[in-house]
Structures are given as C-alpha cells and as structure tokens.
Amino acid sequence: MARADVILPAEPASELPVVRSIGIADLRDALRKGLDDFRAMPTHVVFLCLIYPIVGLALGRTAFGADVVPLLYPLASGFALIGPFAAIGLYELSRRREQGLDTSWKHAFDIVHSPSIWAIVGLGLLLLAIFAVWLAVANAIFQANFGYDQPATPAEFARGLFTTPQGHNVIIVGNAVGFLFAVLAFALSVVSFPLLLDRHVGVSVAIITSARTILRNPGAMILWGMFVAGLLVVGSLPFFLGLVVVMPVLGHSTWHLYRKLVEPEAGPRPEYNPKPKGRRAGADFPVALFMPTTPPDTQ
C-alpha cells in the first residue's frame, strides 16, 4: 500500500494559535536546521531559487534600459518585502522533510492543494502592493531632491548621490522610509506564510499571529530581522546571484523559526490521497492535454 500524503486541515481554525517565547538560542537552532535542510535538498532549492536572481537581473536590466537608474537600489532592497512570499515553496519542502515525506522539487508546488491557497495568494498580493508603493515613494524622494532629470549613467548617479547635499538627503530619507516599509512587511509576514501553509486560517489570523510573535519576542525578532536584512544585502552581491544560497537558507530557517514561535495543533490531520493518473498513448497527444484521464480498470 502506497504511503498516503498529509494535507492541511479541511476546516478553518476557530482560535488564534498559541505564541511562544523564544531566545537567541532558538534563532541559532532555526538557522542550523535551515542549513541542514539546504544541505539535504540542494538541487531542489537551487532549482526554485534560480528564479529569484533571474528576476532581479531582469529588473536591473529594465531599470537601465528605461533610464531609471535611481530605482536600482529600491528594487534590490525591496526584495526583502516580497521574500517571504517568494520562499513559499521552500516552506513546503521543509514541512515535508519534517514529516518524513518525499521532498522532490515537484512537491514545492503542492501548496495549490492547501485550503488556505487563496489566503496565501491574497497576502502575497498585499506584499507585492507594498513593494510597488515603496518603489513609487522612493522615486518621489529622488525627484523631490533632483527633479525629473534622470542621470545619464550609473557613475553620474553615484556622484550626485554621494557628493551633493541633495544626494545625502536622498540617502538619509530614503533609507529611513525604506526601513518603515521593511518593518511593516516584517510584521505582516514573519510567520504568516508558514502558518497559512500549516493550517487552514485566514489572512487576518496569520497577520495577527505574526504581530503577536513580535510583541511577545521583541528582542529576538529585531535580531532576526536584522540578520535577514544583512543576508539579503550580502546575497544581492554581485548582481543578486548570492540569493541562490541566501534565499533557500532563509526560507528553510523561517519554517523552523515558525515551529519555535507557534504552538502546534493538538488534533490529527486528515490524509490526502491524490487521484492517480492513468497512462496515455502517444497518439492521444495533444488531445490528452485537455481531456481528463480515467485510471484503467484494475479488476
């Protein structure tokens, strides 16, 4: 008998999850377990996270081509706002490894079976909206100091940024405002996506739980946020390629951090038995792409 898979609860949770208190030792242990997951599943996580630096390179190329060089830094720093959503497949792989299930890369897409899938999508769209607003605000800060004339080259932009009072103002105000956006995204999503993946809860419950983990563990969560920000900066150099390693490590570690912050549910979870796919003859292509398959009669 084939081993049945495990899926999330079929009914929404009726109570807020219980939040624990953690310390620095727990942060170290979460990172250690994340590194262990990365070593155990390197090919899978690299396959997933190659998407991330490629998107970064594409955005950078677009910025240069559109003569909006001042947006390169906001684009790079803004990745921290959408990182929790980008790592959703990594949480699923860590969840499966934790339960002793198959961790093939294809299972990273099993999130579509989650009863919280629309909540996951909704929260992801919220983070993308925050990212878009951050880019608009960053552009407005630059224009308020330098006007609407765009620098012709990155070197000209750097000279204006580091050698003029207007540039110093952009650095100070831009980083201060960016920090506020980062704090907002962190408060909304520090454990939201792992919680939505682990249980059938709504966006509001996930956000409230994330905020409660920060309020209960302010020191540890500030330290974790600084650590994440630092690794993302390192991973962005050069040309975002370091994110191939940084993103999977942070993604897996975030799942284990969630396990330490949120008390697990006491009740058992129902089994999920995916419908078997029947064999198709080559002559059925391409009709087979659009027609459902009925498994062959085994009697």
TAHU-V643490 format. One record per residue. N is the residue number from 1. BURIAL is + if it has 9 or more other ideal C-beta (glycine too) atoms within 8 Angstrom, else -. Layout:
[[N,BURIAL] [N,BURIAL]]
This chain:
[[1,-] [2,-] [3,-] [4,-] [5,+] [6,-] [7,+] [8,+] [9,+] [10,-] [11,-] [12,-] [13,+] [14,-] [15,-] [16,-] [17,+] [18,-] [19,+] [20,+] [21,-] [22,+] [23,-] [24,-] [25,-] [26,+] [27,+] [28,-] [29,+] [30,+] [31,+] [32,-] [33,+] [34,+] [35,+] [36,-] [37,+] [38,+] [39,-] [40,-] [41,+] [42,-] [43,-] [44,+] [45,+] [46,+] [47,-] [48,+] [49,+] [50,+] [51,-] [52,+] [53,+] [54,-] [55,-] [56,+] [57,+] [58,-] [59,+] [60,+] [61,-] [62,-] [63,+] [64,+] [65,-] [66,-] [67,-] [68,-] [69,+] [70,+] [71,+] [72,+] [73,+] [74,+] [75,+] [76,+] [77,+] [78,+] [79,+] [80,+] [81,+] [82,+] [83,+] [84,+] [85,+] [86,+] [87,+] [88,+] [89,+] [90,+] [91,+] [92,+] [93,+] [94,+] [95,+] [96,+] [97,+] [98,-] [99,-] [100,-] [101,+] [102,-] [103,+] [104,-] [105,+] [106,-] [107,+] [108,+] [109,-] [110,+] [111,+] [112,-] [113,-] [114,+] [115,-] [116,+] [117,+] [118,-] [119,+] [120,+] [121,-] [122,+] [123,+] [124,+] [125,-] [126,+] [127,+] [128,+] [129,-] [130,+] [131,+] [132,-] [133,+] [134,+] [135,+] [136,-] [137,+] [138,+] [139,+] [140,-] [141,+] [142,+] [143,+] [144,-] [145,+] [146,+] [147,-] [148,-] [149,-] [150,-] [151,+] [152,-] [153,-] [154,+] [155,-] [156,+] [157,+] [158,-] [159,-] [160,+] [161,+] [162,-] [163,-] [164,-] [165,-] [166,+] [167,+] [168,+] [169,+] [170,+] [171,+] [172,-] [173,+] [174,+] [175,-] [176,-] [177,+] [178,+] [179,-] [180,-] [181,+] [182,+] [183,+] [184,+] [185,+] [186,+] [187,+] [188,+] [189,+] [190,+] [191,+] [192,+] [193,+] [194,+] [195,+] [196,+] [197,+] [198,+] [199,+] [200,+] [201,+] [202,-] [203,+] [204,-] [205,+] [206,+] [207,+] [208,+] [209,+] [210,+] [211,+] [212,+] [213,+] [214,+] [215,-] [216,+] [217,+] [218,-] [219,-] [220,+] [221,+] [222,-] [223,+] [224,+] [225,+] [226,-] [227,+] [228,+] [229,+] [230,-] [231,+] [232,+] [233,-] [234,+] [235,+] [236,+] [237,-] [238,-] [239,-] [240,+] [241,-] [242,+] [243,+] [244,+] [245,+] [246,+] [247,+] [248,+] [249,+] [250,+] [251,+] [252,+] [253,+] [254,+] [255,+] [256,+] [257,+] [258,+] [259,+] [260,+] [261,+] [262,+] [263,-] [264,-] [265,-] [266,-] [267,-] [268,-] [269,+] [270,-] [271,-] [272,+] [273,-] [274,-] [275,-] [276,-] [277,-] [278,-] [279,-] [280,-] [281,-] [282,-] [283,-] [284,-] [285,-] [286,-] [287,-] [288,+] [289,-] [290,-] [291,-] [292,-] [293,-] [294,-] [295,+] [296,-] [297,-] [298,-] [299,-]]
